[in-house]
Amino acid sequence: MASNGARVKVSREPRRQLNNRAAWITVDDGVTESECAVVDVSPGGAKITTELVFDVKDRLALRLLADHSKRHPCEVVWRRGKTYGLKFIAAEPADGQASG
């Protein structure tokens, strides 16, 4: 197949390889926490491996550091066996919070 146009380069977010660094996922509104391995991470999401089974569109929280309480809300966007693609999502404001 011949191409008469220039190839379009797709720009992706910078990724940081983490070589299966340990992290923790929390499901069930913080009730269940389990260890996982982070393969890589970017500003928009992460790729993890875990023994737990998630469905696409499931939501969870990812904590990258053991001694850090910050949890990143995520949505599972793809799954290949025990490897999952996560998209970081903005935290939803709590009901009843008024500004000002």
MMTF fields as JSON, N, C-alpha, C and O atoms, coordinates in Angstrom:
{
  "mmtfVersion": "1.0.0",
  "mmtfProducer": "UNKNOWN",
  "numBonds": 399,
  "numAtoms": 400,
  "numGroups": 100,
  "numChains": 1,
  "numModels": 1,
  "chainsPerModel": [1],
  "groupsPerChain": [100],
  "chainIdList": ["A"],
  "bondAtomList": [4, 2, 8, 6, 12, 10, 16, 14, 20, 18, 24, 22, 28, 26, 32, 30, 36, 34, 40, 38, 44, 42, 48, 46, 52, 50, 56, 54, 60, 58, 64, 62, 68, 66, 72, 70, 76, 74, 80, 78, 84, 82, 88, 86, 92, 90, 96, 94, 100, 98, 104, 102, 108, 106, 112, 110, 116, 114, 120, 118, 124, 122, 128, 126, 132, 130, 136, 134, 140, 138, 144, 142, 148, 146, 152, 150, 156, 154, 160, 158, 164, 162, 168, 166, 172, 170, 176, 174, 180, 178, 184, 182, 188, 186, 192, 190, 196, 194, 200, 198, 204, 202, 208, 206, 212, 210, 216, 214, 220, 218, 224, 222, 228, 226, 232, 230, 236, 234, 240, 238, 244, 242, 248, 246, 252, 250, 256, 254, 260, 258, 264, 262, 268, 266, 272, 270, 276, 274, 280, 278, 284, 282, 288, 286, 292, 290, 296, 294, 300, 298, 304, 302, 308, 306, 312, 310, 316, 314, 320, 318, 324, 322, 328, 326, 332, 330, 336, 334, 340, 338, 344, 342, 348, 346, 352, 350, 356, 354, 360, 358, 364, 362, 368, 366, 372, 370, 376, 374, 380, 378, 384, 382, 388, 386, 392, 390, 396, 394],
  "bondOrderList": [1, 1, 1, 1, 1, 1, 1, 1, 1, 1, 1, 1, 1, 1, 1, 1, 1, 1, 1, 1, 1, 1, 1, 1, 1, 1, 1, 1, 1, 1, 1, 1, 1, 1, 1, 1, 1, 1, 1, 1, 1, 1, 1, 1, 1, 1, 1, 1, 1, 1, 1, 1, 1, 1, 1, 1, 1, 1, 1, 1, 1, 1, 1, 1, 1, 1, 1, 1, 1, 1, 1, 1, 1, 1, 1, 1, 1, 1, 1, 1, 1, 1, 1, 1, 1, 1, 1, 1, 1, 1, 1, 1, 1, 1, 1, 1, 1, 1, 1],
  "groupList": [{"groupName": "MET", "atomNameList": ["N", "CA", "C", "O"], "elementList": ["N", "C", "C", "O"], "formalChargeList": [0, 0, 0, 0], "bondAtomList": [1, 0, 2, 1, 3, 2], "bondOrderList": [1, 1, 2], "singleLetterCode": "M", "chemCompType": "L-PEPTIDE LINKING"}, {"groupName": "ALA", "atomNameList": ["N", "CA", "C", "O"], "elementList": ["N", "C", "C", "O"], "formalChargeList": [0, 0, 0, 0], "bondAtomList": [1, 0, 2, 1, 3, 2], "bondOrderList": [1, 1, 2], "singleLetterCode": "A", "chemCompType": "L-PEPTIDE LINKING"}, {"groupName": "SER", "atomNameList": ["N", "CA", "C", "O"], "elementList": ["N", "C", "C", "O"], "formalChargeList": [0, 0, 0, 0], "bondAtomList": [1, 0, 2, 1, 3, 2], "bondOrderList": [1, 1, 2], "singleLetterCode": "S", "chemCompType": "L-PEPTIDE LINKING"}, {"groupName": "ASN", "atomNameList": ["N", "CA", "C", "O"], "elementList": ["N", "C", "C", "O"], "formalChargeList": [0, 0, 0, 0], "bondAtomList": [1, 0, 2, 1, 3, 2], "bondOrderList": [1, 1, 2], "singleLetterCode": "N", "chemCompType": "L-PEPTIDE LINKING"}, {"groupName": "GLY", "atomNameList": ["N", "CA", "C", "O"], "elementList": ["N", "C", "C", "O"], "formalChargeList": [0, 0, 0, 0], "bondAtomList": [1, 0, 2, 1, 3, 2], "bondOrderList": [1, 1, 2], "singleLetterCode": "G", "chemCompType": "PEPTIDE LINKING"}, {"groupName": "ARG", "atomNameList": ["N", "CA", "C", "O"], "elementList": ["N", "C", "C", "O"], "formalChargeList": [0, 0, 0, 0], "bondAtomList": [1, 0, 2, 1, 3, 2], "bondOrderList": [1, 1, 2], "singleLetterCode": "R", "chemCompType": "L-PEPTIDE LINKING"}, {"groupName": "VAL", "atomNameList": ["N", "CA", "C", "O"], "elementList": ["N", "C", "C", "O"], "formalChargeList": [0, 0, 0, 0], "bondAtomList": [1, 0, 2, 1, 3, 2], "bondOrderList": [1, 1, 2], "singleLetterCode": "V", "chemCompType": "L-PEPTIDE LINKING"}, {"groupName": "LYS", "atomNameList": ["N", "CA", "C", "O"], "elementList": ["N", "C", "C", "O"], "formalChargeList": [0, 0, 0, 0], "bondAtomList": [1, 0, 2, 1, 3, 2], "bondOrderList": [1, 1, 2], "singleLetterCode": "K", "chemCompType": "L-PEPTIDE LINKING"}, {"groupName": "GLU", "atomNameList": ["N", "CA", "C", "O"], "elementList": ["N", "C", "C", "O"], "formalChargeList": [0, 0, 0, 0], "bondAtomList": [1, 0, 2, 1, 3, 2], "bondOrderList": [1, 1, 2], "singleLetterCode": "E", "chemCompType": "L-PEPTIDE LINKING"}, {"groupName": "PRO", "atomNameList": ["N", "CA", "C", "O"], "elementList": ["N", "C", "C", "O"], "formalChargeList": [0, 0, 0, 0], "bondAtomList": [1, 0, 2, 1, 3, 2], "bondOrderList": [1, 1, 2], "singleLetterCode": "P", "chemCompType": "L-PEPTIDE LINKING"}, {"groupName": "GLN", "atomNameList": ["N", "CA", "C", "O"], "elementList": ["N", "C", "C", "O"], "formalChargeList": [0, 0, 0, 0], "bondAtomList": [1, 0, 2, 1, 3, 2], "bondOrderList": [1, 1, 2], "singleLetterCode": "Q", "chemCompType": "L-PEPTIDE LINKING"}, {"groupName": "LEU", "atomNameList": ["N", "CA", "C", "O"], "elementList": ["N", "C", "C", "O"], "formalChargeList": [0, 0, 0, 0], "bondAtomList": [1, 0, 2, 1, 3, 2], "bondOrderList": [1, 1, 2], "singleLetterCode": "L", "chemCompType": "L-PEPTIDE LINKING"}, {"groupName": "TRP", "atomNameList": ["N", "CA", "C", "O"], "elementList": ["N", "C", "C", "O"], "formalChargeList": [0, 0, 0, 0], "bondAtomList": [1, 0, 2, 1, 3, 2], "bondOrderList": [1, 1, 2], "singleLetterCode": "W", "chemCompType": "L-PEPTIDE LINKING"}, {"groupName": "ILE", "atomNameList": ["N", "CA", "C", "O"], "elementList": ["N", "C", "C", "O"], "formalChargeList": [0, 0, 0, 0], "bondAtomList": [1, 0, 2, 1, 3, 2], "bondOrderList": [1, 1, 2], "singleLetterCode": "I", "chemCompType": "L-PEPTIDE LINKING"}, {"groupName": "THR", "atomNameList": ["N", "CA", "C", "O"], "elementList": ["N", "C", "C", "O"], "formalChargeList": [0, 0, 0, 0], "bondAtomList": [1, 0, 2, 1, 3, 2], "bondOrderList": [1, 1, 2], "singleLetterCode": "T", "chemCompType": "L-PEPTIDE LINKING"}, {"groupName": "ASP", "atomNameList": ["N", "CA", "C", "O"], "elementList": ["N", "C", "C", "O"], "formalChargeList": [0, 0, 0, 0], "bondAtomList": [1, 0, 2, 1, 3, 2], "bondOrderList": [1, 1, 2], "singleLetterCode": "D", "chemCompType": "L-PEPTIDE LINKING"}, {"groupName": "CYS", "atomNameList": ["N", "CA", "C", "O"], "elementList": ["N", "C", "C", "O"], "formalChargeList": [0, 0, 0, 0], "bondAtomList": [1, 0, 2, 1, 3, 2], "bondOrderList": [1, 1, 2], "singleLetterCode": "C", "chemCompType": "L-PEPTIDE LINKING"}, {"groupName": "PHE", "atomNameList": ["N", "CA", "C", "O"], "elementList": ["N", "C", "C", "O"], "formalChargeList": [0, 0, 0, 0], "bondAtomList": [1, 0, 2, 1, 3, 2], "bondOrderList": [1, 1, 2], "singleLetterCode": "F", "chemCompType": "L-PEPTIDE LINKING"}, {"groupName": "HIS", "atomNameList": ["N", "CA", "C", "O"], "elementList": ["N", "C", "C", "O"], "formalChargeList": [0, 0, 0, 0], "bondAtomList": [1, 0, 2, 1, 3, 2], "bondOrderList": [1, 1, 2], "singleLetterCode": "H", "chemCompType": "L-PEPTIDE LINKING"}, {"groupName": "TYR", "atomNameList": ["N", "CA", "C", "O"], "elementList": ["N", "C", "C", "O"], "formalChargeList": [0, 0, 0, 0], "bondAtomList": [1, 0, 2, 1, 3, 2], "bondOrderList": [1, 1, 2], "singleLetterCode": "Y", "chemCompType": "L-PEPTIDE LINKING"}],
  "groupTypeList": [0, 1, 2, 3, 4, 1, 5, 6, 7, 6, 2, 5, 8, 9, 5, 5, 10, 11, 3, 3, 5, 1, 1, 12, 13, 14, 6, 15, 15, 4, 6, 14, 8, 2, 8, 16, 1, 6, 6, 15, 6, 2, 9, 4, 4, 1, 7, 13, 14, 14, 8, 11, 6, 17, 15, 6, 7, 15, 5, 11, 1, 11, 5, 11, 11, 1, 15, 18, 2, 7, 5, 18, 9, 16, 8, 6, 6, 12, 5, 5, 4, 7, 14, 19, 4, 11, 7, 17, 13, 1, 1, 8, 9, 1, 15, 4, 10, 1, 2, 4],
  "groupIdList": [1, 2, 3, 4, 5, 6, 7, 8, 9, 10, 11, 12, 13, 14, 15, 16, 17, 18, 19, 20, 21, 22, 23, 24, 25, 26, 27, 28, 29, 30, 31, 32, 33, 34, 35, 36, 37, 38, 39, 40, 41, 42, 43, 44, 45, 46, 47, 48, 49, 50, 51, 52, 53, 54, 55, 56, 57, 58, 59, 60, 61, 62, 63, 64, 65, 66, 67, 68, 69, 70, 71, 72, 73, 74, 75, 76, 77, 78, 79, 80, 81, 82, 83, 84, 85, 86, 87, 88, 89, 90, 91, 92, 93, 94, 95, 96, 97, 98, 99, 100],
  "secStructList": [7, 7, 7, 7, 1, 7, 7, 7, 7, 7, 7, 7, 7, 7, 7, 3, 3, 3, 3, 3, 3, 3, 3, 3, 3, 3, 3, 6, 6, 6, 6, 3, 3, 3, 3, 3, 3, 3, 3, 3, 3, 3, 6, 6, 3, 3, 3, 3, 3, 7, 1, 1, 7, 7, 7, 6, 6, 7, 3, 3, 3, 3, 3, 7, 7, 6, 6, 7, 7, 7, 7, 3, 3, 3, 3, 3, 3, 3, 3, 3, 6, 6, 3, 3, 3, 3, 3, 3, 7, 7, 7, 7, 7, 7, 6, 6, 7, 7, 7, 7],
  "xCoordList": [0.847, 0.0, 0.894, 1.78, 0.673, 1.493, 0.852, -0.369, 1.711, 1.247, 1.82, 3.025, 0.965, 1.445, 1.502, 1.778, 1.248, 1.283, 2.352, 2.868, 2.667, 3.658, 3.034, 1.833, 3.859, 3.373, 3.118, 3.903, 2.032, 1.689, 2.245, 1.943, 3.051, 3.625, 2.652, 2.213, 2.322, 1.412, 2.234, 3.152, 1.888, 2.601, 1.924, 0.715, 2.703, 2.162, 2.724, 3.749, 2.019, 2.497, 3.808, 4.02, 4.682, 5.929, 5.623, 4.789, 6.292, 6.081, 7.339, 8.45, 7.154, 8.282, 8.193, 7.226, 9.194, 9.238, 9.543, 10.481, 8.774, 8.967, 9.419, 9.657, 9.539, 10.031, 9.312, 9.943, 7.999, 7.164, 7.333, 7.371, 7.431, 7.541, 6.246, 5.154, 6.363, 5.193, 4.362, 4.902, 3.058, 2.1, 0.871, 0.842, -0.14, -1.315, -2.566, -2.65, -3.539, -4.823, -5.885, -5.839, -6.83, -7.92, -9.233, -9.466, -10.08, -11.403, -12.447, -12.095, -13.693, -14.794, -14.76, -14.898, -14.578, -14.554, -13.54, -13.807, -12.373, -11.295, -11.292, -10.433, -12.237, -12.332, -11.273, -10.655, -11.061, -10.144, -8.899, -8.994, -7.723, -6.465, -5.647, -5.58, -5.02, -4.224, -2.982, -2.997, -1.909, -0.666, -0.764, -1.427, -0.091, 0.016, 1.414, 2.2, 1.723, 3.013, 2.756, 1.984, 3.399, 3.247, 4.329, 5.519, 3.909, 4.84, 5.339, 6.542, 4.41, 4.787, 3.68, 2.544, 4.037, 3.083, 3.325, 4.46, 2.256, 2.337, 1.419, 0.709, 1.413, 0.509, -0.968, -1.784, -1.323, -2.724, -3.161, -4.36, -2.21, -2.611, -1.426, -0.286, -1.715, -0.675, -1.024, -2.178, 0.001, -0.188, 0.254, 1.377, -0.63, -0.317, -0.544, -1.245, 0.061, -0.248, -0.696, -0.181, -1.654, -2.204, -2.847, -3.166, -3.028, -3.721, -5.231, -5.973, -5.706, -7.139, -7.719, -7.007, -9.003, -9.686, -10.609, -11.466, -10.423, -11.265, -11.923, -11.385, -13.086, -13.746, -13.405, -13.117, -13.442, -13.263, -14.377, -15.519, -14.048, -14.926, -15.017, -15.699, -14.362, -14.302, -13.482, -12.573, -13.8, -13.041, -12.305, -12.784, -11.134, -10.307, -9.4, -9.42, -8.603, -7.621, -6.251, -6.092, -5.263, -3.895, -3.005, -2.988, -2.272, -1.314, 0.069, 0.376, 0.911, 2.208, 3.304, 4.277, 3.173, 4.213, 3.635, 2.565, 4.359, 3.875, 3.684, 2.726, 4.589, 4.527, 3.813, 3.981, 3.029, 2.327, 0.837, 0.431, 0.026, -1.41, -2.175, -3.362, -1.515, -2.22, -2.654, -1.847, -3.933, -4.496, -4.99, -5.652, -4.668, -5.086, -6.337, -6.267, -7.482, -8.672, -8.44, -7.927, -8.817, -8.562, -9.786, -10.689, -9.777, -10.765, -10.008, -9.053, -10.433, -9.814, -10.314, -11.52, -9.387, -9.787, -9.475, -10.068, -8.563, -8.326, -7.725, -7.187, -7.834, -7.331, -6.801, -7.448, -5.61, -5.019, -4.488, -3.379, -5.271, -4.883, -4.854, -5.866, -3.684, -3.526, -2.891, -2.461, -2.828, -2.283, -3.434, -4.306, -3.421, -4.517, -3.999, -2.944, -4.756, -4.485, -5.429, -6.645, -4.882, -5.683, -5.613, -4.56, -6.738, -6.789, -7.045, -7.999, -6.186, -6.423, -7.636, -7.766, -8.519, -9.725, -9.73, -9.158, -10.379, -10.462, -11.36, -12.382, -10.969, -11.788, -13.104, -13.144, -14.177, -15.5, -15.745, -15.439, -16.297, -16.566, -17.624, -18.549, -17.475, -18.442, -19.77, -19.798, -20.866, -22.194, -22.35, -21.863, -23.018, -23.328, -22.236, -22.397, -21.131, -20.087, -20.445, -20.688, -20.472, -20.772, -19.496, -18.658, -19.347, -18.153, -18.44, -19.548, -17.413, -17.527, -17.766, -17.885],
  "yCoordList": [-1.17, 0.0, 1.235, 1.361, 2.119, 3.325, 4.458, 4.556, 5.297, 6.457, 7.704, 7.792, 8.655, 9.871, 11.054, 12.177, 10.824, 11.91, 11.663, 10.554, 12.703, 12.579, 11.839, 11.943, 11.1, 10.383, 11.378, 12.299, 11.181, 12.031, 11.389, 10.236, 12.136, 11.628, 11.901, 13.034, 10.852, 10.985, 11.313, 10.58, 12.423, 12.839, 12.211, 12.349, 11.527, 10.908, 11.6, 12.28, 11.404, 11.955, 11.281, 10.113, 11.994, 11.363, 10.266, 10.445, 9.144, 8.012, 7.755, 8.004, 7.261, 6.908, 5.421, 4.964, 4.666, 3.233, 3.008, 3.6, 2.171, 1.942, 0.515, 0.187, -0.337, -1.702, -2.452, -2.996, -2.472, -3.226, -2.794, -3.629, -1.514, -0.977, -1.217, -1.064, -1.585, -1.87, -0.611, 0.475, -0.774, 0.284, -0.4, -1.622, 0.397, -0.155, 0.395, 1.58, -0.486, -0.078, -0.255, -1.192, 0.657, 0.622, 0.596, 1.414, -0.35, -0.462, -0.44, -0.37, -0.498, -0.53, 0.679, 0.529, 1.872, 3.111, 3.072, 3.558, 2.489, 2.487, 1.309, 1.232, 0.382, -0.75, -1.807, -2.35, -2.1, -3.16, -2.566, -1.838, -2.879, -2.424, -3.648, -4.621, -3.588, -4.71, -4.183, -3.097, -4.956, -4.555, -4.831, -5.775, -3.989, -4.176, -3.758, -3.295, -3.916, -3.476, -2.471, -2.742, -1.307, -0.273, -0.482, -0.452, -0.696, -0.897, 0.435, 0.631, 1.358, 2.716, 3.678, 3.28, 4.949, 5.98, 7.221, 7.512, 7.951, 9.212, 10.193, 9.797, 11.458, 12.405, 12.023, 12.436, 11.247, 10.901, 9.56, 9.286, 8.698, 7.385, 6.488, 6.944, 5.191, 4.238, 2.868, 2.579, 2.036, 0.637, -0.191, -0.038, -1.076, -1.883, -3.358, -3.722, -4.198, -5.626, -5.984, -5.441, -6.898, -7.285, -8.658, -9.138, -9.269, -10.556, -10.374, -11.321, -9.164, -8.901, -8.801, -8.483, -9.071, -8.975, -7.759, -7.633, -6.863, -5.682, -5.712, -6.277, -5.103, -4.919, -3.53, -2.614, -3.389, -2.071, -1.179, -1.617, 0.048, 1.077, 0.969, 1.786, 0.003, -0.029, 1.158, 1.616, 1.645, 2.753, 2.26, 1.389, 2.831, 2.473, 3.635, 4.647, 3.502, 4.524, 3.877, 2.747, 4.588, 4.09, 4.929, 6.156, 4.254, 4.926, 4.447, 3.26, 5.374, 5.021, 4.848, 4.137, 5.478, 5.409, 4.857, 5.275, 3.909, 3.268, 4.254, 4.144, 5.222, 6.157, 7.453, 8.464, 7.425, 8.631, 8.333, 7.286, 9.223, 8.965, 9.373, 9.068, 10.061, 10.534, 9.363, 8.513, 9.337, 8.319, 9.002, 10.038, 8.42, 8.957, 8.205, 6.999, 8.887, 8.207, 7.799, 8.586, 6.566, 6.017, 5.286, 4.902, 5.112, 4.29, 3.298, 3.666, 2.032, 1.019, 1.238, 1.209, 1.459, 1.73, 0.569, 0.477, -0.313, -1.521, -2.593, -2.315, -3.826, -4.973, -6.009, -6.331, -6.534, -7.635, -8.637, -8.482, -9.651, -10.611, -9.94, -9.406, -9.965, -9.348, -7.968, -7.426, -7.39, -6.049, -5.101, -5.416, -3.941, -2.986, -1.602, -1.177, -0.906, 0.498, 1.351, 1.171, 2.272, 3.152, 4.581, 5.047, 5.272, 6.696, 7.439, 7.137, 8.425, 9.255, 10.128, 10.726, 10.198, 11.023, 12.073, 11.871, 13.188, 14.265, 13.814, 13.162, 14.165, 13.828, 14.578, 15.76, 13.868, 14.486, 15.236, 14.721, 16.455, 17.204, 16.49, 15.875, 16.579, 15.947, 16.699, 17.916, 15.955, 16.575, 17.529, 17.264, 18.609, 19.542, 20.566, 21.41, 20.514, 21.494, 22.77, 22.75, 23.842, 25.134, 25.933, 25.891, 26.661, 27.5, 28.882, 29.405, 29.466, 30.842, 30.962, 32.075],
  "zCoordList": [0.0, 0.0, 0.0, 0.846, -0.917, -1.05, -0.256, -0.135, 0.272, 1.016, 0.359, 0.123, 0.07, -0.578, 0.388, -0.035, 1.672, 2.65, 3.693, 3.835, 4.407, 5.487, 6.662, 6.914, 7.367, 8.544, 9.667, 9.89, 10.353, 11.479, 12.74, 13.047, 13.457, 14.698, 15.832, 16.034, 16.567, 17.696, 18.93, 19.3, 19.554, 20.759, 21.974, 22.158, 22.794, 23.992, 25.223, 25.174, 26.324, 27.585, 27.967, 27.638, 28.651, 29.097, 30.109, 30.997, 29.972, 30.867, 31.663, 31.195, 32.856, 33.696, 33.992, 34.601, 33.566, 33.824, 35.296, 35.829, 35.953, 37.373, 37.687, 38.85, 36.667, 36.853, 37.97, 38.876, 37.892, 38.833, 40.291, 41.195, 40.502, 41.853, 42.632, 42.084, 43.875, 44.704, 44.934, 45.143, 44.892, 45.186, 45.789, 45.934, 46.138, 46.782, 46.13, 45.809, 45.94, 45.386, 46.462, 47.26, 46.463, 47.429, 46.666, 45.776, 47.023, 46.41, 47.526, 48.703, 47.171, 48.142, 49.074, 50.288, 48.517, 49.301, 50.435, 51.535, 50.162, 51.136, 52.083, 52.961, 51.93, 52.838, 52.53, 53.446, 51.257, 50.853, 50.209, 49.221, 50.774, 50.196, 49.82, 50.571, 48.638, 48.149, 47.452, 46.873, 47.51, 46.857, 45.365, 44.935, 44.58, 43.143, 42.724, 43.55, 41.466, 40.936, 39.832, 38.913, 39.911, 38.887, 37.842, 38.154, 36.597, 35.492, 34.972, 34.801, 34.719, 34.342, 34.728, 34.988, 34.759, 35.168, 34.328, 33.951, 34.035, 33.309, 34.026, 34.951, 33.626, 34.283, 34.148, 34.973, 33.131, 32.915, 33.451, 33.507, 33.853, 34.325, 34.612, 34.697, 34.762, 35.107, 34.546, 34.23, 34.43, 34.063, 35.259, 35.739, 35.747, 36.915, 36.625, 35.681, 37.453, 37.46, 38.872, 39.85, 38.972, 40.263, 40.169, 39.081, 41.301, 41.363, 41.418, 41.156, 41.755, 41.82, 40.415, 39.463, 40.293, 39.009, 39.031, 39.905, 38.054, 37.911, 36.551, 35.599, 36.466, 35.184, 34.661, 35.432, 33.341, 32.753, 33.293, 33.429, 33.593, 34.178, 35.692, 36.312, 36.31, 37.768, 38.251, 37.559, 39.42, 40.014, 41.242, 41.968, 41.46, 42.6, 42.912, 42.213, 43.954, 44.309, 44.311, 44.772, 43.797, 43.71, 44.618, 44.528, 45.491, 46.374, 45.971, 46.082, 45.501, 44.936, 45.976, 45.725, 47.133, 48.158, 49.462, 49.905, 50.07, 51.293, 52.429, 53.195, 52.545, 53.665, 53.316, 53.998, 52.269, 51.812, 51.774, 51.27, 52.293, 52.372, 51.115, 50.995, 50.171, 48.971, 48.102, 47.726, 47.796, 46.908, 45.649, 45.714, 44.504, 43.211, 42.759, 42.522, 42.634, 42.126, 40.674, 39.88, 40.328, 38.996, 38.466, 39.209, 37.163, 36.479, 35.616, 34.931, 35.646, 34.802, 33.374, 33.129, 32.424, 31.042, 30.102, 29.027, 30.483, 29.704, 30.597, 31.669, 30.121, 30.879, 29.909, 28.913, 30.21, 29.448, 30.462, 30.974, 30.748, 31.772, 33.129, 33.584, 33.787, 35.11, 35.029, 36.047, 33.826, 33.622, 33.298, 32.489, 33.939, 33.815, 33.457, 33.928, 32.616, 32.319, 33.141, 33.082, 33.904, 34.753, 34.254, 33.819, 34.318, 33.999, 35.291, 36.007, 35.598, 36.778, 36.521, 35.453, 37.497, 37.359, 38.463, 39.534, 38.185, 39.17, 40.314, 40.1, 41.514, 42.683, 42.588, 42.244, 42.899, 42.848, 44.148, 45.224, 44.066, 45.29, 46.139, 45.608, 47.435, 48.345, 48.261, 48.08, 48.394, 48.363, 49.542, 50.641, 49.303, 50.375, 50.646, 51.528, 49.912, 50.13, 49.383, 48.177, 50.091, 49.47, 49.376, 50.277, 48.289, 48.15, 48.686, 48.56, 49.29, 49.724, 51.124, 51.636]
}
